[in-house]
Amino acid sequence: MKTKITVILAMVSCSACTTFPMPGQIKKLNAEIQLIENKIAADENEIRDSTDEIGSLENSLVAELKYRPIIKWAETISQRSPTDRELTFEQTSRGGYLGRRSPRCRPFGYSTHGWWYRIRDRDSTGLKVKIGALSVTPKEDGLEFSNRLSFEGTTAVEGKYRPVCLPWTPRVNARISARASANTVFGLNLKSDDLNKLAYALDLKSPNQINLRMSVGLGRIGNIRFRVPIKNVARNLAKGELDLLFKNNGNVELPNGDLVTYSLEMANTSVKASKDGVKAAADIEIQFSD
């Protein structure tokens, strides 16, 4: 699509006067025309870049999903304040026992020790997730998401233990906290092995190990701090296939009342991923019964 503005300057005559455009006026008018043409060309390019293709010479239907809106969304999220990028989960009810076993004392039979433990307070358990700046990088086979995630969880538990045939031991209270942070890289892979299906896979590329920093507070005894390395982090988070074929059958009623059966289906589908986005193409075939 190309728009061109052409102005023809002509000498205008009348019975009373004759007017000739001045050179300065012509130059100013040409400059204004050039500005209008540039504005129209810019609008045409913007419309063409932001509008999905409906068809092409090779296929009946062509649709393209561009990555640009996703990249823009990531930039918008990253510009928000840190408090707006926090997720908080809090417990609102203590519930029952997390674990419990009744003691059994039989001097001449089967005996077992007893114990129980539970969440101490109804609002003592919570989880906070901090999301750092998010970066989206287009790849030839999909997208790569880079981000720094921080986790902080706390809880308070209490419990008792009773040795075999002995009185209950004192109740023990403990406040437990766990923290971890890591630079994460997720990869979204898109490919089409089968022309009729789009395969996707979401994988965790990094890190290979997460170090969990633990702290257990035991009142007057003090705090016990230690690290728990979590290895073999799950790599394959999600995967599946999207069927690109569409088929539908129906009837069309003619003016004379006769019914004609039709079949509409997509054929010759193809999917291609690039750094710009994902493009799907297909032919539409319609058949009518005799």
Secondary structure, DSSP 8 states (H G I E B T S, - for coil): -----------EE-SS-EE---HHHHHHHHHHHHHHHHHHHHHHHHHHHHS-----SS-SEEEEEESHHHHHHHHHHHTS-GGGGEEEEE-----SEEEEE--B--TTS--B-EEEEEESSTT--EEEEEE---EEEEETTEEEEEEEEEEEEEEEEEEEEE-TTS-----EEEEEEEEEEEEEEEEEEEE-SSTTEEEEEEEEEE-S-EEEEEEEE-GGG-EEEEEEEE-S---EEEEEEEE---EEEEEEE-TTS-EEEEEEEEEEEEEEE-SSEEEEEEEEEEEE--
